[in-house]
């Protein structure tokens, strides 16, 4: 039986998409307009949307009634 490798994340779940979005936007700025640049910007927007959705899900307005 093989043991599963465990990987401890060094950054929080909130930090990873924010860092990825910033990296993708920086990479896109270095490219000329075109398909590759648009795909990088699209992925950056998806990461930013994920951050917003997670914040919305954690908002106090969505707590179950007590």
MIDOVEX-479489 format. One record per residue (C-alpha): x, y, z; chain; residue in one letter. Coordinates in steps of 0.001 Angstrom, whole numbers, plus 524288, in hexadecimal, padded with zeros to 5 digits. Layout:
<pts>
<east:X, north:Y, up:Z, mol:A, type:A>
...
</pts>
This chain:
<pts>
<east:80000, north:80000, up:80000, mol:A, type:X>
<east:80570, north:80D2B, up:7FBEB, mol:A, type:X>
<east:80508, north:818BE, up:804F5, mol:A, type:X>
<east:7FF50, north:8253C, up:7FFCD, mol:A, type:X>
<east:80877, north:830A1, up:7FF55, mol:A, type:X>
<east:803C3, north:83BFB, up:8075C, mol:A, type:X>
<east:806B0, north:849BB, up:802E8, mol:A, type:X>
<east:8055C, north:854EC, up:80C71, mol:A, type:X>
<east:801C0, north:86196, up:805BF, mol:A, type:X>
<east:80A77, north:86D0D, up:8091C, mol:A, type:X>
<east:8002F, north:87732, up:80577, mol:A, type:X>
<east:7F1DC, north:877D6, up:8093E, mol:A, type:X>
<east:7E6BE, north:87494, up:8002C, mol:A, type:X>
<east:7E3E3, north:88315, up:7FEB7, mol:A, type:X>
<east:7F1D9, north:886B3, up:7FB56, mol:A, type:X>
<east:7F40D, north:87CC0, up:7F099, mol:A, type:X>
<east:7E9E4, north:881B9, up:7E6B6, mol:A, type:X>
<east:7ED99, north:88FE2, up:7E986, mol:A, type:X>
<east:7FBF8, north:88D15, up:7E70F, mol:A, type:X>
<east:7F8B1, north:88537, up:7DAE6, mol:A, type:X>
<east:7F02A, north:8902A, up:7D57C, mol:A, type:X>
<east:7FAEF, north:89A2B, up:7D7BD, mol:A, type:X>
<east:804F6, north:89142, up:7D13A, mol:A, type:X>
<east:7FC1D, north:88EF3, up:7C57A, mol:A, type:X>
<east:7F951, north:89D78, up:7C3B7, mol:A, type:X>
<east:807E4, north:8A091, up:7C455, mol:A, type:X>
<east:80AA7, north:895F5, up:7BA4E, mol:A, type:X>
<east:7FFAA, north:89B0B, up:7B18D, mol:A, type:X>
<east:80532, north:8A8E6, up:7B1EC, mol:A, type:X>
<east:811C7, north:8A3B4, up:7ABF5, mol:A, type:X>
<east:80A81, north:89DE8, up:7A04B, mol:A, type:X>
<east:80561, north:8A4CE, up:7945D, mol:A, type:X>
<east:7F69F, north:8A4F4, up:79256, mol:A, type:X>
<east:7F1B8, north:897F2, up:78D87, mol:A, type:X>
<east:7EC23, north:88AD5, up:7914C, mol:A, type:X>
<east:7F6A6, north:88734, up:79B3E, mol:A, type:X>
<east:7F55F, north:89421, up:7A257, mol:A, type:X>
<east:7E698, north:89321, up:7A2BD, mol:A, type:X>
<east:7E74C, north:88563, up:7A852, mol:A, type:X>
<east:7F059, north:889E7, up:7B341, mol:A, type:X>
<east:7E754, north:89543, up:7B66C, mol:A, type:X>
<east:7DBAC, north:88C1B, up:7B668, mol:A, type:X>
<east:7E24C, north:88300, up:7C01C, mol:A, type:X>
<east:7E5BE, north:88ECA, up:7C8AF, mol:A, type:X>
<east:7D772, north:89329, up:7C893, mol:A, type:X>
<east:7D330, north:8855A, up:7CC3E, mol:A, type:X>
<east:7DC58, north:8857E, up:7D7F6, mol:A, type:X>
<east:7D729, north:892D1, up:7DC18, mol:A, type:X>
<east:7C932, north:88DEC, up:7DAB4, mol:A, type:X>
<east:7CC78, north:88232, up:7E334, mol:A, type:X>
<east:7D192, north:88B77, up:7EDAF, mol:A, type:X>
<east:7C4F5, north:89358, up:7ED2D, mol:A, type:X>
<east:7BC68, north:8872A, up:7EDCB, mol:A, type:X>
<east:7C3E5, north:881F8, up:7F973, mol:A, type:X>
<east:7C27D, north:88F0C, up:80082, mol:A, type:X>
<east:7B3F3, north:88F02, up:7FD77, mol:A, type:X>
<east:7B263, north:8812C, up:80296, mol:A, type:X>
<east:7B95C, north:884B4, up:80F2F, mol:A, type:X>
<east:7B172, north:8911D, up:81147, mol:A, type:X>
<east:7A92A, north:891BC, up:81D96, mol:A, type:X>
<east:79CC8, north:89382, up:81596, mol:A, type:X>
<east:79D93, north:88549, up:81148, mol:A, type:X>
<east:79DE7, north:87F27, up:81ED1, mol:A, type:X>
<east:79379, north:874F7, up:821B6, mol:A, type:X>
<east:78909, north:8793E, up:82B78, mol:A, type:X>
<east:78C23, north:87655, up:839A8, mol:A, type:X>
</pts>
